Amino acid sequence: MANNNDRNRNDDSAENTAGMSTGDAVGTVGGGAAGAVVGTAFGPIGTVVGGIVGASLGNQASDSIQDDDESK
């Protein structure tokens, strides 16, 4: 059995040990998937570029939403 609940990867800030919140992870993965789907129309390179751009925009969107929540 783990001492002091070492299995729990979340601390008091609701971020995991990678420093990424759940919202960031969902935004990045969701944006990457959506970008890859859109980019597929432009071939394999479009899929890769679309995934990267989508992940970046998804991460920024989740950061913006979290910033709005924290300012209230």
N, C-alpha and C positions, 0 to 999 in steps of 0.2 A: 504494500500500500504506500502511496506517495505521501511524503511528509508535507504538511502545510498546503495540501491540495496542489501539488506541482503540476498536475495534469491540466489545470485550468490555465489556458494561455491568455486570458483576458485579465487586465488589471482594472483599477478603479476608473480609468479614463475611457473604458469601453473600446479600447483599441487592442488588437492582438500584438504579439511581440514583434511583428514586422512593421509596426507603426502605421498600419492601414486599417481604417475603420471598415465596418461592414458596408456602409454606403459607398465608400470609395471602391471597394472590391466589386460590388454589384454594378456600379456605374462603369467601371473600367471593362469588366467582362461583357456587360450588355452592349456598351458602345462598340467594343471590338467586334462582337458578333454581328451587330447591325451593319457596321462599316464593311466587314468582310462580305456580307451578302450583297450590299450595293456595289462594292468593287468588283464582284465576280463578273459583272457585265463587261468588264474591261480585261478579262483574262486573269491568269495567275498572279501577275504583278499587281493588278488592280485589287485582287483579294488581299494581298499582303499590305499594300499601301492603305487600302480602305480599313483594314483591321487596326492598323497603327493609328491612323487619324481618328477612327471611331473610338478607340480606347482612350486616347488623349482627351477628346471632347467629352466622353462619358465621365472621365475622372474629374475634369473641370466642372462639369455640371453638378456632380455630387458634392464637390467642394463648395460650390456656390450655394447649394441648398443647405448644407451644414452651417455655413457662415450665417445665412439668414435665420436659421433656427437658433443659433447661439446669440444673436443680437437681440432677440425678443426677451 
